[in-house]
């Protein structure tokens, strides 16, 4: 049972375009939603995160949109660059204090010139 | 000044062998994790320790045994390795600020 569903599995976007990755969850106990970026041969690194009390968070070219009622959140990458080519994971954390993150299945993003 | 380090980076071994992966963090964090990333890139938590105490133990075969000698180290020992254990294993740490810092990974190949 996949608690955090992520789509698409892969995404190709032209340089300068907008990349959009979507995630959905069922567990209402989730209270923290980070996005991680992973380059080949490296460990995942935190990109941006949001709490459910806000609907949007922006950091540079990266924006998380959060829809609590629909239990969905998405990552938008504006002005996508070849250096953004990586695998992106959404995740969710339960508010039980054990800091367990449940990850989505990942999206391989390729930015073409 | 590596934050989370793992050794070895690559590990190739035969079925049935026993192997260990070591992890160290110099961030002063009190919580450490082991994750398994399979060939489809799916990341799944295996274990979590807080101040040397096991707090998360997912459904993992008991051939896998974590050991935390102190809060800066979390090692993973695997007995009787199987082909299905081939994966990339990531160590991570956090300090209850939600952000988890991942190590570079150990690619385990069982032949």
Interface residues (C-beta under 8 A of the other chain):
Chain A: X32 X34 X36 X38 X41 X42 X43 X44 X45 X46 X49 X87 X89 X93 X98 X99 X100 X101 X102 X103 X105 X106 X108
Chain B: X4 X31 X40 X41 X42 X43 X44 X45 X48 X55 X56 X90 X92 X94 X96 X98 X99 X100 X101 X102 X103 X104 X105
